[in-house]
């Protein structure tokens, strides 16, 4: 990729592979051509591509797309819902072998469906960390779980102790649950409780909405880890990180 201009003074951003300032992309079903085009433009900004929900299981082009991501230095993660269903049906072993066979390197362990005991979640993290980089998610798809900020932080700490490399704070693709109020506003008390217990570099905050991304960049800096980023939003997120958008530019708008 040709080098871009360098005449502006901008926040320093580590080159890939990086452990902070992660952009974790939610792939909701790109085609192989779409994957190639997206990464041809933005691979240098993409740290993880999560194939959302159970899409990977029904996408006949998944192996091809994983290969395209690998060529661009972008590891692929399976979504947590797929693992939850496999765990409920006692097919985690088969899922592991299938995922390894097609080149999956990362996997999300979640309990968003609230069907697994906490002990089972931690056992899955320990089991899968032997073969994958594990991203453990806290939060439920519906409702307010865990019920208190302190319990969120405690679950994340236990997930890291079990072997997760990163912990994810749930926000869904809607940005209206978990980390967020129904109006998409950030639950600031929850963010504070998480960061009082968990190192910032170990947390990926799901932030699908521009206003949410801007809030995290303003509060936590350009190198905050953000997840559930739509492919079409990767470049615009980077402008927020670098102060190239009014929301985060010095002296610019703050809403």
N, C-alpha and C positions, 0 to 999 in steps of 0.2 A: 504494500500500500504506500503511495507517495507520502512523503513527510508534509505535514501541514505547516501553516505559518507559526512563527514563534515570537512575534514582536510584542505581545501583551504580557503583562505581569499577572500571573494567575496562581492559584493555590497549587502546590506540588502534588502530583498524583503518582503513586508508585506504578511501575509497569507490571504487567502480568508475568508470572503468577504472583498474586498478592494475597495478603492475609487480612487486609483492612481496606475499607472503601469498596467492598464487594457489591457488584450489581448482579443480582440473582433474578433471572428472567423467567417468566411464566409463559411457556409454549402451550397454547391451547389448540394446537393442531395444524402447524405449518406444513405445507407440502415440501418435498425435497428441494424443488426449485426455489420456493419461498425461503427455506432454511439457508440455502446457498446465497441467495441475494441478500438476506438480512445480515448474515455473518460476513459477507464480502464487504459490507459497509461498516459494521459495528462490532466485529469480533474483538477488537482491541479494548472494547469497553465492557465486554460480557465475561463474567467470571464463572457462572454456572447457568446451565439451561435446564429448567425443570419441566419435564413433560407432565402436564397437569393431570390430576385426578387419576382415572384409569385409562386415559387415551392411549398410552403406550401398549396396553394389552390388545387393543383392537386396531391399531395402526399398522397395516402391512408394510409400510415404508420405514418403520422405526429403525431397523438395523442400518438402512441406508443413511438416514438422518443422523444417527449416532456417529457414523463414519465421517459425515460432513463436518459435524461439530468437532470431532477429534482432529481433523485436518486443520481446523482453525484455532486449536488450543482451547476449546470450550468444553469442559466436562459436562456430562448429562446426568441428571438425577431423575429417578422415578418419583411420582407424587405419593404422598403419604396415604391417601385414600386407598390406592391399589394395595399397598402393604397391609392396611387394616383389614380389607376384605380377605386377602390371602391368609392372614393370621386367624380370622374368624373361621375360615374353612380348613385350617390346618394344612396349608400348602406353602408355607414360607420357604421350605427347602426347594421346592420346584421353582418358585419365583427367583430365588437366589441363583440357581443354575441357569435359568433362562436369561436373567439380567447379565450375568457374567459372560455368557456366551455371545451376547450381542454388543459387548463393550461398555456397558453401563459401569461407571466408577463411583457414583454417588447415589445415596438413597435417603429418602425422608422417612423418619419414623414419627408417627403422630398418633393421636387418639381423639381426633376431631369428631368421630362418630360416637364417642363415649361408650364403646362396646368392649374395650379391653381394660382389665385391671391395671393399675399403675405398675404393679410388679411385672406384669407381662410386657408393658412398654419398655421397662428398663432391661428386661431379659432380651428383648429383641434388639435393643441398642447394643448390648454386649455381644450378642451373637453375630450381628451383621457388621460390626466394626472390624471384625477379622478380615473381611473381604471388600468393604466399601468405606468411603468417607461418609459418615453418618451425620445428617442434619436432623435434629430432634425438634419437633414443633410442639409448642404449648398453646392451648386454647381450643375451644370447641367451635364447630361450624355454626351452631345456633346457640343462643343464650349467653349467659355470663359465667363462663367457667375457664379457669379456676375462679372461685367466688371472690377472692381478695387479692390485691397486689402482692402481699407477702407470700401467698400460696403459689402465685405465678413464679415468683423468683425462686422459691424453694424447689418447685418442680424442675425448673431450668438447671439449678445447681445439681440436682440429682441426675439429670440427663447427662450433664458434662462428666460427672463422676462415673457414670456407667460407660462412657466411651464416646459420646457424641463429640464431633469436632466443632460444630456450631450449634447454637440453639436458635430457633425461629419463633418470633412472637406473631401469633396468628392475626391476620387482618382480612383474610379472604380476598378474592378478586373484586368484591364490592366495596371494601374499605368501610364497612358498617358494623362489624362485630369485633370481638377480641380487643385489640389495641384501641378501637375507635368507638365513639358513641354512634347512635343511629344516624346522626346528622353528618357523619364522617369526621367530626372533630376528634383530636387526639386525646386519649386518656392520660393526661400528663402525670397524674399520681402513679399510674401503672408503669410508665416509662421510668420515673424516678426510682420506684421500688426495684425494678429489674436492674438498673445500673448501680444501685447501692449494693447489690449482691453479685452481679455477673460482670466480668470485664467487657467493656464496650466492643472490643474487637471480636468477641465470641458470640455476639448477638446479631442476628439478621432481623431487622424490623420490616415486616410486610407493609408496603406503602404504595398501593396501586394508583392513588390519586395524586395529581400534581400538587395540590395544597398540602397533602400529607408529606410528600417528598420534600417540599420546600421547608416545612416546619422542622423536619429532622436535620436537614442541612444547616438551617439557621441555628438550631439549638446544639447540635453535636458535631458540626463541621463537615467539610467536604469528604472526609474518609469514614463517614457512617456507613454501615452495611445495610443495604436496602433490598427487599425482595418483592416478589409478585409484580415485577416490572414488565409491562407489555412490550413485545419487540418494537412496536412503533414508538415507544416512549423512551428508549435507551438513549438516543442522542439528546433529547430534551432534558432528561435527568442529568446528563453530564453537564449541560449548560447551567443547571441549578448548582451542581457541585462546584463549578468553576466561577460562579458569579457572573455568568454571561446571560442572565435573565433577570428581569426587574425584581422578581421575588427574592432573590438572594444577592443581587448586586449592591455594593456599598452605596448607601443613600437611595436605593431603589425601594419599590413597593414592598410591604411586608405582609401582604395578604394575597 
